[in-house]
Amino acid sequence: METERLSPRYAGIDLWEADDLFEGLLEGQFSAVAAVRGARPDIIRAALATEERLRTAGRLIYAGAGTSARLAVQDGAELMPTFGWPPDRILLLIAGGHEALLRSMEGAEDQVEYAAQLVRDHRIGAADVLVAVAASGTTPFTLACLRQAKAAGALTIGIANNLGTPLLSEADCPILLDTGPEPIAGSTRMKAGTSQRVALLVLSSFVMIRLGHVYGGLMIDVQASNEKLARRTEAILQQLTDRPPDEVRDALARAKGSIKTAVLLLQGCEPAEAGRILASTNGRLREALAILDEKKEKRNVE
C-alpha cells in the first residue's frame, strides 16, 4: 500500500523548520492535483459513461467510509443547489451513517452485509451510477457497495489511490489516483484526500455540464434558496437576455424561479410551450433556443 508507506522524503518532517514544513506539506497538495491529471483518460471515460446512463433517468450514488465518504458526500450534496440536480436522483451511502460525517465510527468500514443491504434496500439497479471511493482500494464497506451495485446492473466507478486493488479491478470504470506515500504515513486525508476531492469535482461537474445544467459558463439551474442566490438568478438571466431588471424579475416569477424557462418566456414563449420545448430537449437550453429559432423562421416564411 503506497499510501501507507513511510516516505524517506518526509521521514524527519517533525524536525523541519517552519518554512520547510510549509513547503513540504504544500508540495504534497500540488502532487495530488498532478495525480488527477495523470488519470485524465479514465476520468473522461467514466464521465461520458455516467452522462449516458443518467441522460433521462437514474441516480448518481456515492459510497465510501471515513475521509473518502465525507469528501464524496460534500461533492454529492453540492450538486443540488449548484446544478438543480433532483434530490431523488442523488444517494449517499456512508459507512456508519450520518453520524460518521462528524466523527470516526469504529468498525463501520468493515460492515459488509450492511453495505450490501443498503444497496438492496435502495433498489439500486441498471439505471444508476455508483461512485465508490477508497484511498486503500480495499475498504470492505465500499467494496461491498460496489459489488452489490454491479451485480444489480448499475454502472460502477471505483476511485482509489493504490494500484492493483479490488476496487479498481472490479469497477466498470476504474480511476487510479497515484499519489504515493503521504507526508504523514497513512494519513490519507492529505494527498489522497485532495486528489479524491479534485477528481470528484471534475467528474461530477463534467457530467452536469454535459447534461445541460450549464450554459455559457453560467449555472442556469442554480436553486434560489436564499436572498443571495435569488439575486444571482436575476443576474444570470439578465446576462443571458440583456433585459431590464423589472422584466427579468417578472419572467422569473412566471417561470417559478427557473432560469431556463424564463429565458424562453423572454423570447416570446408561454409557460406551457416553454415547458414542452425544454422537456423535448431533456432540459438543454441551447437546443431549446435552437428549436424556438426554427419556429420563428417558419412563421416568418409563412
C-alpha positions in Angstrom: 0.0 0.0 0.0 1.8 3.1 -1.2 -0.5 5.3 0.8 0.6 3.5 4.0 4.4 3.5 3.3 6.8 5.8 5.1 8.5 8.1 2.5 12.2 8.9 3.1 11.3 12.3 1.8 9.2 13.0 4.9 11.0 10.9 7.5 12.3 13.8 9.5 9.2 16.1 9.0 8.7 16.7 12.7 12.2 18.2 12.9 11.8 20.6 9.9 11.9 24.4 10.3 8.6 26.2 9.8 9.3 27.3 6.1 10.4 23.8 5.1 7.4 22.2 6.8 5.0 24.6 5.0 6.7 23.9 1.6 6.7 20.2 2.2 3.0 20.0 3.0 2.1 22.3 0.1 4.2 20.3 -2.4 2.1 17.3 -1.5 -1.1 19.1 -2.5 0.4 20.0 -5.9 1.4 16.4 -6.4 -2.2 15.4 -5.6 -3.6 17.6 -8.4 -0.9 16.2 -10.7 -2.2 12.7 -9.9 -5.7 13.7 -11.1 -4.2 15.0 -14.4 -2.5 11.6 -14.7 -5.9 9.9 -14.5 -7.3 12.2 -17.3 -8.3 9.4 -19.8 -10.0 7.3 -17.1 -11.9 10.3 -15.6 -13.2 11.3 -19.0 -14.2 7.7 -19.8 -16.1 7.5 -16.5 -17.8 10.9 -17.0 -19.0 10.0 -20.5 -20.4 6.7 -19.3 -22.1 8.4 -16.4 -23.7 11.0 -18.7 -25.0 8.3 -21.0 -26.5 6.4 -18.0 -28.1 9.5 -16.4 -29.3 11.2 -19.5 -33.0 10.6 -18.9 -33.3 8.8 -15.5 -31.3 7.0 -12.8 -29.4 8.2 -9.7 -25.9 9.3 -9.0 -24.8 7.3 -5.9 -21.7 7.8 -3.8 -20.3 5.2 -1.5 -17.4 5.4 1.0 -16.1 5.3 4.5 -14.2 7.8 6.6 -12.5 10.6 4.9 -13.4 9.3 1.4 -17.1 9.2 2.4 -17.0 12.8 3.8 -15.4 14.0 0.5 -18.0 12.1 -1.6 -20.9 13.5 0.5 -19.6 17.0 0.0 -19.5 16.6 -3.7 -22.9 15.0 -4.0 -24.7 17.4 -1.7 -23.5 20.4 -3.7 -24.9 19.1 -6.9 -28.5 20.0 -5.8 -28.1 23.8 -5.2 -25.4 24.3 -7.9 -26.9 22.4 -10.8 -30.5 21.8 -9.7 -29.9 18.1 -9.6 -33.1 16.5 -8.2 -32.8 15.3 -4.6 -34.4 12.0 -5.5 -31.6 11.3 -8.0 -28.8 11.6 -5.5 -27.9 8.9 -2.9 -25.2 8.9 -0.3 -24.1 5.5 1.2 -21.8 6.2 4.2 -20.2 3.6 6.5 -21.6 4.4 9.9 -24.4 6.6 8.6 -24.8 10.4 9.1 -23.0 10.3 12.5 -19.8 9.3 10.6 -19.8 12.7 8.9 -18.7 14.3 12.2 -16.7 11.6 14.0 -15.0 8.3 13.4 -17.3 5.3 13.7 -15.2 2.3 14.9 -15.8 -0.8 12.8 -18.2 0.9 10.4 -16.0 0.3 7.4 -16.0 -3.4 8.0 -19.8 -3.9 7.8 -20.0 -5.8 4.5 -23.5 -7.2 4.9 -24.9 -3.8 6.0 -23.4 -2.3 2.8 -25.0 -4.9 0.6 -28.3 -4.5 2.3 -28.2 -0.7 1.7 -27.8 -1.3 -2.0 -30.7 -3.8 -1.9 -33.0 -1.5 0.2 -32.5 1.4 -2.1 -33.1 -0.8 -5.1 -30.0 0.3 -6.9 -30.1 -1.1 -10.5 -29.3 -0.7 -14.2 -30.4 3.0 -14.4 -28.0 4.1 -11.7 -24.3 5.0 -11.4 -22.4 4.2 -8.2 -19.1 6.1 -7.5 -17.1 4.1 -4.8 -14.2 6.0 -3.2 -11.5 4.5 -1.0 -7.9 5.5 -0.8 -6.8 2.0 0.0 -9.0 0.4 -2.6 -9.8 -2.4 -0.2 -12.3 -0.9 2.3 -14.8 -3.7 2.9 -17.9 -1.5 3.2 -17.1 0.4 0.0 -16.1 -2.7 -1.9 -19.4 -4.4 -0.9 -21.4 -1.5 -2.1 -19.6 -1.6 -5.5 -20.0 -5.4 -5.8 -23.7 -5.4 -5.0 -24.5 -2.5 -7.2 -22.5 -4.0 -10.1 -24.4 -7.3 -9.7 -27.7 -5.4 -9.9 -26.6 -3.8 -13.2 -25.5 -0.3 -12.1 -22.5 1.4 -13.7 -19.7 1.3 -11.2 -16.9 3.8 -10.9 -14.0 3.0 -8.5 -11.7 5.7 -7.3 -8.6 4.6 -5.3 -5.0 5.6 -4.6 -3.3 2.2 -4.7 -2.6 0.2 -7.8 -3.9 -3.3 -8.2 -6.6 -3.2 -5.6 -10.1 -4.8 -5.7 -12.0 -1.5 -6.0 -10.1 -0.7 -9.3 -10.0 -4.3 -10.7 -13.8 -4.8 -10.2 -15.2 -1.4 -11.2 -16.6 -0.8 -14.7 -14.6 2.5 -14.8 -11.5 2.4 -12.5 -9.7 5.6 -11.7 -6.3 5.3 -10.1 -5.1 8.5 -8.4 -1.4 7.6 -7.9 -0.5 10.0 -5.0 2.1 7.7 -3.4 3.2 7.9 0.3 1.8 10.7 2.4 3.8 13.3 4.3 2.4 11.6 7.4 2.4 7.9 6.6 -1.2 6.6 6.3 -2.9 9.9 6.7 -4.9 9.7 3.5 -6.8 12.9 4.4 -3.7 14.7 2.9 -2.6 13.9 -0.7 -5.0 11.1 -1.3 -7.9 13.2 0.1 -7.1 16.2 -2.1 -6.8 14.1 -5.2 -10.2 12.5 -4.5 -11.8 15.8 -3.9 -10.5 17.2 -7.2 -11.3 14.1 -9.1 -14.9 14.0 -7.8 -15.4 17.7 -8.5 -14.1 17.3 -12.1 -16.1 14.2 -12.7 -19.4 15.5 -11.4 -19.0 19.0 -12.9 -18.2 17.4 -16.3 -21.3 15.3 -16.2 -23.5 18.2 -15.1 -22.2 20.4 -18.0 -22.8 17.6 -20.5 -26.3 17.1 -19.2 -27.2 20.7 -19.9 -27.1 22.3 -16.4 -24.6 24.9 -17.6 -25.0 27.4 -20.4 -22.3 29.9 -21.5 -20.4 29.2 -18.3 -23.4 30.1 -16.1 -25.3 28.0 -13.5 -28.6 28.0 -15.3 -30.2 25.5 -12.9 -29.0 27.1 -9.7 -31.6 26.9 -6.9 -32.5 30.3 -5.4 -32.8 29.0 -1.9 -31.8 32.3 -0.2 -31.5 36.0 -0.9 -28.0 35.8 -2.3 -28.9 33.1 -4.8 -32.1 34.9 -5.7 -30.0 37.9 -6.7 -27.7 35.5 -8.6 -30.5 34.0 -10.7 -31.6 37.5 -11.6 -28.1 38.5 -12.6 -27.7 35.3 -14.7 -31.0 35.9 -16.5 -30.1 39.5 -17.2 -26.7 38.5 -18.5 -28.3 35.9 -20.8 -31.0 38.1 -22.2 -29.9 41.7 -21.7 -33.3 42.6 -20.4 -34.1 45.3 -17.8 -34.4 44.2 -14.1 -38.2 44.5 -14.0 -38.7 42.2 -17.0 -36.2 39.7 -15.6 -37.9 39.6 -12.2 -41.4 39.2 -13.9 -40.1 36.4 -16.1 -38.6 34.6 -13.1 -41.8 34.9 -11.2 -43.8 33.5 -14.1 -41.3 30.7 -14.6 -41.4 29.8 -10.8 -37.7 30.6 -10.5 -36.5 28.5 -13.4 -33.8 30.5 -15.4 -34.2 28.2 -18.4 -38.0 28.7 -18.6 -37.6 32.4 -18.0 -35.2 32.7 -21.0 -37.8 31.2 -23.2 -40.5 33.4 -21.8 -38.5 36.4 -22.6 -38.2 35.1 -26.2 -42.0 35.2 -26.5 -43.0 31.7 -25.3 -45.9 31.0 -23.0 -45.0 28.9 -19.9 -46.7 25.7 -21.2 -44.9 25.9 -24.5 -41.6 26.6 -22.8 -42.1 23.5 -20.7 -42.8 21.4 -23.7 -39.7 22.6 -25.5 -37.4 22.1 -22.6 -38.9 18.6 -22.0 -38.2 17.7 -25.6 -34.5 18.6 -25.2 -34.1 17.0 -21.7 -33.6 20.5 -20.3 -30.8 21.6 -22.7 -31.3 25.3 -23.1 -29.1 25.7 -26.2 -31.2 23.1 -28.0 -34.4 24.6 -26.8 -33.4 28.0 -28.2 -32.5 26.4 -31.5 -36.0 24.9 -31.7 -37.5 28.3 -30.9 -35.4 29.9 -33.6 -36.6 27.3 -36.1 -40.2 28.0 -35.2 -39.7 31.8 -35.6 -38.1 31.3 -39.0 -41.0 29.1 -40.2 -43.5 31.7 -39.1 -41.6 34.4 -40.9 -41.5 32.4 -44.1 -45.3 31.8 -43.9 
